[in-house]
Each structure stands twice: as structure tokens, then as C-alpha cells.
Amino acid sequence: MAIDPAAAKCGVLADMPGQKPSKANKPEKVSSTILGAAAEHYVMCQLLRRDMIAALAPTGVPNCDIIVSDKLGSKVAAVQVKARRAIGADGGWHMKAKHETIFAPLLFYCFVDFGLGLSDAPQCWVIPSTEVAEAISQSHAVWLSSPGKKGQARNDTEMRRLMPDYSHQGLGRGKGWLDPYKEAWTLIKGAAAT
């Protein structure tokens, strides 16, 4: 197979099946701000495609990125979007301590995974905020109560992780616990329509 030198320079080789990225063909780093904006637009696109009225929230709105409404505007749901690329060891998304206390019946999180490169189709998990708050709160409590690498007590931090597998913590959220939420756009549509 002939390889286009321009494609190799842009990192396209990292996207070829069966080929591991090397430093020479590793995809370029994308800023977290741009990745976050891409995720917000991706989620909004998916909502609009499913006949929901969706718009980006104004900059600075603290707990949501997208507002979703029924066609009459009588019911509104809020969506917070989190983005990642498939480059971390645990496959999770960064969260903060504040997310343990941000939950409401009409607030949802959309966790977008863009994969390794441009040839990977984005995947999204639509999860009610109550489930997210519970998962990260329990996970952090287990982490905080367990000893560090040298047996020392851990120091509390603002960082939290929503992970696809908490089985190492014994939380009942093992591999596959996110499966019911994958592309579960109907959760938002149902909430905005009731």
C-alpha cells in the first residue's frame, strides 16, 4: 500500500486499523477548549436530528452547556457535556467535586468520546445527573478511604473521575455499567416532553 506523505505527516496513519500510533504518526494534540466545543456541537446536532429544540447555553452558565425544550417551550431540560479522547488509561472523564452536588431531574450529562483520531466515530453516553453524582461521590469516598501507594492517608482533592469500570473499587458499577446509557438520547427527549 502506498502511503501519502502528507497523510503520514498529519497523523492519519494513527487512525489505520491494526496500527498503533507512534511518536511519528501520533495525532496532533487538540486543546481541551476546542475539544469541549466540538463535543457541545456534536451533542446539539444529535438532539436536533432527533426533533428536539436545542441551543447552546450562554457562556458562563454554571451547570449546563445546552438547553433542550419541547416544541412548545413548556418543558426544558439542561445538558452538561464532557469530552475525552481515547488516550487515558482508565477510559474516564474529568469531573470536579462540585459535580457530586449538581443534580436535578431535568439535568443530564452527555459524555462524548472522540476516540483516537478523526476516523473514529464519536460515541456518547447520556446519563441522568443523579446517577453521575452518585457514581463519582461513591468512587471518591472509596478512593479517599483507601491507602495511597506508600500506605499513607490520601489528601482530598477537587478532582473526580467518571469511569466505565469501577469494579476495582467494588461499587457495583463494573465493566458495562454505562451500556444502558450509550446513545440514550430518548432519556432527554422523554424528560423534555413530560
Accessible surface in RSA format (square Angstrom, percent):
REM  Atomic radii and reference values for relative SASA: ProtOr
REM  Chains: A
REM  Algorithm: Lee & Richards
REM  Probe-radius: 1.40
REM  Slices: 20
REM RES _ NUM      All-atoms   Total-Side   Main-Chain    Non-polar    All polar
REM                ABS   REL    ABS   REL    ABS   REL    ABS   REL    ABS   REL
RES MET A   1   177.68  92.0  94.51  62.5  83.16 198.0  74.48  63.3 103.20 136.7
RES ALA A   2   103.59  95.2  68.61 105.9  34.98  79.6  78.57 110.7  25.02  66.3
RES ILE A   3    87.87  50.0  62.62  46.6  25.26  60.9  65.43  47.1  22.44  60.9
RES ASP A   4    83.33  58.4  71.84  71.5  11.50  27.2  31.89  75.0  51.45  51.3
RES PRO A   5   107.10  78.1  96.89  88.3  10.21  37.1 102.71  84.8   4.39  27.3
RES ALA A   6    60.83  55.9  53.03  81.8   7.81  17.8  59.35  83.6   1.49   3.9
RES ALA A   7    25.01  23.0  20.18  31.1   4.84  11.0  24.76  34.9   0.25   0.7
RES ALA A   8    27.56  25.3  24.87  38.4   2.70   6.1  25.10  35.3   2.46   6.5
RES LYS A   9   182.02  88.8 151.98  93.2  30.05  71.5 104.82  94.3  77.21  82.2
RES CYS A  10    84.37  63.8  66.75  74.4  17.62  41.4  17.06  43.2  67.31  72.6
RES GLY A  11     4.27   5.3   0.00   N/A   4.27   5.3   2.69   7.4   1.58   3.5
RES VAL A  12    71.67  47.2  70.88  64.2   0.79   1.9  71.59  62.2   0.09   0.2
RES LEU A  13    23.85  13.3  23.85  17.1   0.00   0.0  23.85  16.7   0.00   0.0
RES ALA A  14     4.48   4.1   0.00   0.0   4.48  10.2   0.04   0.1   4.44  11.8
RES ASP A  15    34.90  24.4  15.54  15.5  19.36  45.8   9.97  23.5  24.93  24.9
RES MET A  16    53.41  27.7  48.29  32.0   5.12  12.2  47.04  40.0   6.37   8.4
RES PRO A  17   135.44  98.7 103.89  94.7  31.55 114.7 116.20  95.9  19.24 119.6
RES GLY A  18    92.35 113.9   0.00   N/A  92.35 113.9  45.70 125.4  46.65 104.5
RES GLN A  19    81.82  45.8  69.38  50.7  12.44  29.6  28.08  59.8  53.75  40.8
RES LYS A  20   178.78  87.2 165.41 101.5  13.37  31.8 109.79  98.8  68.98  73.5
RES PRO A  21    51.58  37.6  29.89  27.2  21.69  78.8  29.92  24.7  21.66 134.6
RES SER A  22    55.83  47.2  47.21  63.0   8.62  19.9  49.31 105.0   6.52   9.1
RES LYS A  23   200.84  98.0 173.16 106.2  27.68  65.9 117.83 106.1  83.01  88.4
RES ALA A  24    96.71  88.9  59.84  92.3  36.88  83.9  71.67 100.9  25.05  66.3
RES ASN A  25    13.05   9.0  12.73  12.3   0.32   0.8   3.78   9.1   9.27   9.0
RES LYS A  26   130.69  63.8 116.39  71.4  14.30  34.0  59.62  53.7  71.06  75.7
RES PRO A  27    25.95  18.9  17.94  16.4   8.01  29.1  18.80  15.5   7.15  44.4
RES GLU A  28   133.22  76.5 120.71  91.3  12.51  29.8  50.99  98.6  82.24  67.1
RES LYS A  29   189.05  92.2 157.70  96.8  31.35  74.6 104.76  94.3  84.29  89.8
RES VAL A  30    59.97  39.5  47.04  42.6  12.93  31.2  50.39  43.8   9.58  26.0
RES SER A  31    55.38  46.8  42.74  57.0  12.64  29.1  47.03 100.1   8.35  11.7
RES SER A  32    96.51  81.6  79.93 106.7  16.59  38.2  49.95 106.4  46.56  65.2
RES THR A  33   111.70  79.4 100.28 101.7  11.42  27.2  75.28 101.1  36.42  55.1
RES ILE A  34   112.90  64.2 111.41  83.0   1.49   3.6 112.58  81.1   0.32   0.9
RES LEU A  35    26.50  14.8  26.50  19.0   0.00   0.0  26.50  18.6   0.00   0.0
RES GLY A  36    23.19  28.6   0.00   N/A  23.19  28.6  22.75  62.4   0.44   1.0
RES ALA A  37    44.71  41.1  41.40  63.9   3.31   7.5  42.68  60.1   2.03   5.4
RES ALA A  38    44.70  41.1  32.20  49.7  12.50  28.4  41.40  58.3   3.30   8.7
RES ALA A  39     0.00   0.0   0.00   0.0   0.00   0.0   0.00   0.0   0.00   0.0
RES GLU A  40    43.84  25.2  43.84  33.2   0.00   0.0   0.66   1.3  43.18  35.3
RES HIS A  41    96.49  52.7  91.82  63.8   4.67  11.9  59.49  61.3  37.00  43.1
RES TYR A  42    44.74  20.9  38.79  22.1   5.95  15.5  32.58  24.5  12.17  15.0
RES VAL A  43     0.00   0.0   0.00   0.0   0.00   0.0   0.00   0.0   0.00   0.0
RES MET A  44    33.88  17.5  33.88  22.4   0.00   0.0  33.27  28.3   0.61   0.8
RES CYS A  45    58.03  43.9  52.84  58.9   5.18  12.2  20.23  51.3  37.79  40.8
RES GLN A  46    16.54   9.3  16.54  12.1   0.00   0.0   0.02   0.0  16.52  12.5
RES LEU A  47     0.00   0.0   0.00   0.0   0.00   0.0   0.00   0.0   0.00   0.0
RES LEU A  48    88.22  49.1  72.83  52.1  15.38  38.7  73.21  51.4  15.01  40.4
RES ARG A  49   170.07  71.4 130.11  66.3  39.96  95.1  45.33  62.0 124.74  75.6
RES ARG A  50    82.25  34.5  74.56  38.0   7.70  18.3  34.61  47.3  47.64  28.9
RES ASP A  51    81.45  57.1  69.09  68.8  12.36  29.2  26.81  63.1  54.64  54.5
RES MET A  52     8.79   4.6   4.65   3.1   4.14   9.9   6.63   5.6   2.16   2.9
RES ILE A  53    90.79  51.7  90.31  67.3   0.49   1.2  90.31  65.0   0.49   1.3
RES ALA A  54    11.64  10.7   0.00   0.0  11.64  26.5   0.50   0.7  11.14  29.5
RES ALA A  55    55.69  51.2  53.27  82.2   2.42   5.5  55.49  78.1   0.20   0.5
RES LEU A  56    68.31  38.0  46.86  33.5  21.45  53.9  46.86  32.9  21.45  57.7
RES ALA A  57    15.13  13.9   1.04   1.6  14.09  32.1   1.37   1.9  13.77  36.5
RES PRO A  58   100.23  73.1  85.79  78.2  14.44  52.5  97.28  80.3   2.96  18.4
RES THR A  59   147.76 105.1 112.46 114.0  35.30  84.1  83.89 112.7  63.86  96.5
RES GLY A  60    70.25  86.6   0.00   N/A  70.25  86.6  40.57 111.3  29.68  66.5
RES VAL A  61    58.80  38.7  41.76  37.8  17.04  41.1  44.09  38.3  14.71  39.9
RES PRO A  62   101.15  73.7  81.42  74.2  19.73  71.7  91.25  75.3   9.91  61.6
RES ASN A  63    60.26  41.6  59.99  58.0   0.27   0.7  14.17  34.1  46.09  44.6
RES CYS A  64    11.40   8.6   7.73   8.6   3.68   8.6   1.66   4.2   9.75  10.5
RES ASP A  65    34.62  24.2  29.27  29.1   5.34  12.6   4.08   9.6  30.54  30.5
RES ILE A  66     0.00   0.0   0.00   0.0   0.00   0.0   0.00   0.0   0.00   0.0
RES ILE A  67    62.22  35.4  60.20  44.8   2.02   4.9  60.20  43.4   2.02   5.5
RES VAL A  68     0.00   0.0   0.00   0.0   0.00   0.0   0.00   0.0   0.00   0.0
RES SER A  69    15.77  13.3  14.66  19.6   1.11   2.6  14.08  30.0   1.69   2.4
RES ASP A  70    32.26  22.6  22.80  22.7   9.46  22.4  20.35  47.9  11.91  11.9
RES LYS A  71   138.71  67.7 107.02  65.7  31.69  75.4  70.48  63.4  68.22  72.7
RES LEU A  72   162.89  90.7 130.02  93.0  32.87  82.6 134.54  94.5  28.35  76.3
RES GLY A  73    47.28  58.3   0.00   N/A  47.28  58.3  21.38  58.7  25.89  58.0
RES SER A  74    88.20  74.5  50.23  67.0  37.97  87.5  47.59 101.3  40.61  56.9
RES LYS A  75    68.11  33.2  66.23  40.6   1.88   4.5  19.07  17.2  49.04  52.2
RES VAL A  76    69.05  45.4  58.28  52.8  10.76  25.9  58.28  50.6  10.76  29.2
RES ALA A  77     0.60   0.6   0.00   0.0   0.60   1.4   0.60   0.8   0.00   0.0
RES ALA A  78    23.24  21.4  22.41  34.6   0.82   1.9  22.41  31.6   0.82   2.2
RES VAL A  79     0.00   0.0   0.00   0.0   0.00   0.0   0.00   0.0   0.00   0.0
RES GLN A  80    14.08   7.9  14.08  10.3   0.00   0.0   0.82   1.7  13.26  10.1
RES VAL A  81    14.50   9.5   1.16   1.0  13.34  32.1   1.16   1.0  13.34  36.2
RES LYS A  82    42.22  20.6  39.91  24.5   2.31   5.5  13.67  12.3  28.55  30.4
RES ALA A  83    31.45  28.9   3.71   5.7  27.74  63.1   3.71   5.2  27.74  73.5
RES ARG A  84    22.62   9.5  18.10   9.2   4.52  10.8  13.86  18.9   8.75   5.3
RES ARG A  85    32.56  13.7  26.61  13.6   5.95  14.2   6.97   9.5  25.58  15.5
RES ALA A  86    40.62  37.4  28.10  43.4  12.53  28.5  29.85  42.0  10.77  28.5
RES ILE A  87   119.42  68.0  82.51  61.5  36.91  89.0  89.62  64.5  29.80  80.9
RES GLY A  88    43.01  53.0   0.00   N/A  43.01  53.0  25.54  70.1  17.47  39.1
RES ALA A  89   119.89 110.2  68.15 105.2  51.74 117.7  79.42 111.8  40.47 107.2
RES ASP A  90    57.87  40.5  38.29  38.1  19.58  46.3  34.75  81.8  23.12  23.1
RES GLY A  91    22.12  27.3   0.00   N/A  22.12  27.3  17.86  49.0   4.25   9.5
RES GLY A  92     3.00   3.7   0.00   N/A   3.00   3.7   0.00   0.0   3.00   6.7
RES TRP A  93     5.55   2.2   4.51   2.2   1.05   2.5   5.55   3.0   0.00   0.0
RES HIS A  94   127.36  69.6 119.19  82.8   8.17  20.9  87.14  89.8  40.22  46.8
RES MET A  95     4.42   2.3   0.00   0.0   4.42  10.5   1.71   1.4   2.72   3.6
RES LYS A  96   116.67  56.9 116.67  71.6   0.00   0.0  62.01  55.8  54.66  58.2
RES ALA A  97    20.47  18.8  17.11  26.4   3.36   7.6  17.37  24.5   3.09   8.2
RES LYS A  98    99.84  48.7  91.55  56.2   8.29  19.7  58.18  52.4  41.66  44.4
RES HIS A  99     2.04   1.1   2.04   1.4   0.00   0.0   1.79   1.8   0.25   0.3
RES GLU A 100    40.99  23.5  31.51  23.8   9.48  22.6   4.14   8.0  36.85  30.1
RES THR A 101   106.77  75.9  84.96  86.1  21.81  52.0  69.95  94.0  36.82  55.7
RES ILE A 102    23.31  13.3  19.80  14.8   3.51   8.5  23.31  16.8   0.00   0.0
RES PHE A 103   110.95  55.5  88.41  54.8  22.54  58.7  88.56  53.7  22.38  64.1
RES ALA A 104    43.72  40.2  38.69  59.7   5.03  11.4  41.90  59.0   1.82   4.8
RES PRO A 105   121.23  88.4  98.93  90.2  22.31  81.1 108.55  89.6  12.68  78.8
RES LEU A 106    56.01  31.2  54.49  39.0   1.52   3.8  55.42  38.9   0.59   1.6
RES LEU A 107    12.40   6.9  11.94   8.5   0.45   1.1  11.94   8.4   0.45   1.2
RES PHE A 108     9.62   4.8   9.62   6.0   0.00   0.0   9.62   5.8   0.00   0.0
RES TYR A 109     0.09   0.0   0.09   0.1   0.00   0.0   0.03   0.0   0.06   0.1
RES CYS A 110     0.00   0.0   0.00   0.0   0.00   0.0   0.00   0.0   0.00   0.0
RES PHE A 111     0.08   0.0   0.08   0.1   0.00   0.0   0.08   0.1   0.00   0.0
RES VAL A 112     0.00   0.0   0.00   0.0   0.00   0.0   0.00   0.0   0.00   0.0
RES ASP A 113    19.71  13.8  18.97  18.9   0.74   1.8   1.20   2.8  18.52  18.5
RES PHE A 114    34.37  17.2  31.54  19.5   2.83   7.4  31.54  19.1   2.83   8.1
RES GLY A 115    13.57  16.7   0.00   N/A  13.57  16.7  12.92  35.4   0.66   1.5
RES LEU A 116    62.92  35.0  62.53  44.7   0.39   1.0  62.56  43.9   0.36   1.0
RES GLY A 117    13.15  16.2   0.00   N/A  13.15  16.2  10.87  29.8   2.28   5.1
RES LEU A 118   181.19 100.9 153.21 109.6  27.99  70.4 156.15 109.7  25.04  67.4
RES SER A 119    78.66  66.5  39.10  52.2  39.57  91.2  47.73 101.6  30.94  43.3
RES ASP A 120    57.71  40.4  47.50  47.3  10.22  24.2  13.47  31.7  44.24  44.1
RES ALA A 121    78.23  71.9  61.59  95.0  16.64  37.8  67.12  94.5  11.11  29.4
RES PRO A 122    42.73  31.1  34.37  31.3   8.37  30.4  34.37  28.4   8.37  52.0
RES GLN A 123    68.35  38.2  68.35  49.9   0.00   0.0  14.19  30.2  54.16  41.1
RES CYS A 124     0.00   0.0   0.00   0.0   0.00   0.0   0.00   0.0   0.00   0.0
RES TRP A 125    29.91  12.0  29.91  14.5   0.00   0.0  27.71  14.8   2.19   3.6
RES VAL A 126     0.00   0.0   0.00   0.0   0.00   0.0   0.00   0.0   0.00   0.0
RES ILE A 127     0.00   0.0   0.00   0.0   0.00   0.0   0.00   0.0   0.00   0.0
RES PRO A 128    36.27  26.4  36.27  33.1   0.00   0.0  36.27  29.9   0.00   0.0
RES SER A 129     0.13   0.1   0.00   0.0   0.13   0.3   0.00   0.0   0.13   0.2
RES THR A 130    69.56  49.5  63.65  64.5   5.90  14.1  46.03  61.8  23.53  35.6
RES GLU A 131    45.18  25.9  42.89  32.5   2.29   5.4   5.07   9.8  40.11  32.7
RES VAL A 132     0.00   0.0   0.00   0.0   0.00   0.0   0.00   0.0   0.00   0.0
RES ALA A 133     5.84   5.4   5.24   8.1   0.61   1.4   5.36   7.5   0.48   1.3
RES GLU A 134    85.32  49.0  78.45  59.4   6.87  16.3  21.63  41.8  63.69  52.0
RES ALA A 135     0.00   0.0   0.00   0.0   0.00   0.0   0.00   0.0   0.00   0.0
RES ILE A 136     0.88   0.5   0.06   0.0   0.82   2.0   0.25   0.2   0.62   1.7
RES SER A 137    43.90  37.1  41.48  55.4   2.41   5.6   8.77  18.7  35.12  49.2
RES GLN A 138    71.24  39.8  66.14  48.3   5.11  12.2  28.93  61.6  42.31  32.1
RES SER A 139     9.07   7.7   9.07  12.1   0.00   0.0   0.89   1.9   8.19  11.5
RES HIS A 140    19.28  10.5  15.51  10.8   3.77   9.6  13.76  14.2   5.53   6.4
RES ALA A 141    58.22  53.5  49.09  75.8   9.13  20.8  54.58  76.9   3.64   9.6
RES VAL A 142    48.98  32.2  47.08  42.6   1.90   4.6  48.68  42.3   0.30   0.8
RES TRP A 143    80.79  32.4  78.91  38.2   1.88   4.4  66.16  35.3  14.63  23.7
RES LEU A 144    60.54  33.7  50.26  36.0  10.28  25.9  50.26  35.3  10.28  27.7
RES SER A 145    95.90  81.0  56.72  75.7  39.18  90.2  50.31 107.1  45.59  63.9
RES SER A 146    39.13  33.1  33.75  45.0   5.37  12.4  32.78  69.8   6.34   8.9
RES PRO A 147    88.30  64.4  75.72  69.0  12.58  45.7  79.42  65.6   8.88  55.2
RES GLY A 148     9.18  11.3   0.00   N/A   9.18  11.3   2.00   5.5   7.18  16.1
RES LYS A 149   212.69 103.8 169.87 104.2  42.82 102.0 122.65 110.4  90.04  95.9
RES LYS A 150   194.29  94.8 156.99  96.3  37.30  88.8 109.58  98.6  84.70  90.2
RES GLY A 151    55.22  68.1   0.00   N/A  55.22  68.1  27.47  75.4  27.75  62.1
RES GLN A 152    95.67  53.5  85.93  62.8   9.74  23.2  59.05 125.7  36.63  27.8
RES ALA A 153    91.34  84.0  65.36 100.9  25.98  59.1  73.62 103.7  17.72  46.9
RES ARG A 154    71.16  29.9  52.38  26.7  18.78  44.7   7.68  10.5  63.48  38.5
RES ASN A 155   125.50  86.5 115.77 111.9   9.73  23.4  29.50  71.0  96.00  92.8
RES ASP A 156    92.48  64.8  64.59  64.3  27.89  66.0  29.23  68.8  63.25  63.1
RES THR A 157    64.84  46.1  52.54  53.3  12.30  29.3  58.74  78.9   6.09   9.2
RES GLU A 158   119.24  68.5 115.04  87.0   4.20  10.0  59.59 115.3  59.65  48.7
RES MET A 159   105.54  54.7  95.97  63.5   9.57  22.8  69.36  59.0  36.19  47.9
RES ARG A 160    18.13   7.6  12.70   6.5   5.43  12.9   6.25   8.5  11.88   7.2
RES ARG A 161    43.43  18.2  38.24  19.5   5.19  12.4  20.17  27.6  23.26  14.1
RES LEU A 162     0.00   0.0   0.00   0.0   0.00   0.0   0.00   0.0   0.00   0.0
RES MET A 163    18.82   9.7  18.82  12.5   0.00   0.0  11.72  10.0   7.11   9.4
RES PRO A 164    42.94  31.3  42.58  38.8   0.36   1.3  42.58  35.2   0.36   2.2
RES ASP A 165    48.79  34.2  43.65  43.4   5.14  12.1  16.83  39.6  31.96  31.9
RES TYR A 166     0.00   0.0   0.00   0.0   0.00   0.0   0.00   0.0   0.00   0.0
RES SER A 167    67.92  57.4  47.88  63.9  20.04  46.2  33.87  72.1  34.05  47.7
RES HIS A 168   134.45  73.5  91.66  63.7  42.79 109.5  83.42  86.0  51.03  59.4
RES GLN A 169    30.57  17.1  13.27   9.7  17.30  41.2   9.93  21.1  20.64  15.7
RES GLY A 170    66.59  82.1   0.00   N/A  66.59  82.1  34.48  94.6  32.11  71.9
RES LEU A 171    37.19  20.7  15.57  11.1  21.62  54.4  21.02  14.8  16.17  43.5
RES GLY A 172    80.18  98.9   0.00   N/A  80.18  98.9  43.69 119.9  36.49  81.7
RES ARG A 173    18.61   7.8  18.61   9.5   0.00   0.0   9.12  12.5   9.49   5.8
RES GLY A 174    24.61  30.3   0.00   N/A  24.61  30.3  16.10  44.2   8.51  19.1
RES LYS A 175   184.42  90.0 154.14  94.6  30.27  72.1  97.58  87.8  86.84  92.5
RES GLY A 176    29.13  35.9   0.00   N/A  29.13  35.9  17.75  48.7  11.38  25.5
RES TRP A 177    32.06  12.9  15.71   7.6  16.35  38.4  26.81  14.3   5.25   8.5
RES LEU A 178     6.79   3.8   6.76   4.8   0.03   0.1   6.76   4.7   0.03   0.1
RES ASP A 179    95.78  67.1  83.54  83.2  12.24  28.9  26.91  63.3  68.87  68.7
RES PRO A 180   102.43  74.7  70.13  63.9  32.31 117.4  84.17  69.5  18.26 113.5
RES TYR A 181    40.48  18.9  40.48  23.0   0.00   0.0  15.27  11.5  25.21  31.1
RES LYS A 182    95.60  46.6  79.22  48.6  16.38  39.0  37.56  33.8  58.05  61.8
RES GLU A 183    63.84  36.7  48.74  36.9  15.10  36.0  40.66  78.6  23.19  18.9
RES ALA A 184    14.75  13.6   8.10  12.5   6.64  15.1  14.75  20.8   0.00   0.0
RES TRP A 185     4.62   1.9   3.97   1.9   0.65   1.5   3.97   2.1   0.65   1.1
RES THR A 186   105.31  74.9  99.42 100.8   5.88  14.0  78.26 105.1  27.04  40.9
RES LEU A 187    66.25  36.9  58.35  41.7   7.90  19.9  62.00  43.5   4.25  11.4
RES ILE A 188     0.00   0.0   0.00   0.0   0.00   0.0   0.00   0.0   0.00   0.0
RES LYS A 189    83.64  40.8  83.11  51.0   0.53   1.3  56.03  50.4  27.61  29.4
RES GLY A 190    32.88  40.5   0.00   N/A  32.88  40.5  32.36  88.8   0.52   1.2
RES ALA A 191    16.23  14.9   7.72  11.9   8.51  19.4  14.46  20.4   1.78   4.7
RES ALA A 192     2.67   2.5   2.67   4.1   0.00   0.0   2.67   3.8   0.00   0.0
RES ALA A 193    70.83  65.1  41.34  63.8  29.49  67.1  42.22  59.5  28.60  75.8
RES THR A 194   116.36  82.8  80.84  82.0  35.52  84.7  98.31 132.0  18.05  27.3
END  Absolute sums over single chains surface
CHAIN  1 A    11388.8       8805.5       2583.3       7137.3       4251.5
END  Absolute sums over all chains
TOTAL         11388.8       8805.5       2583.3       7137.3       4251.5
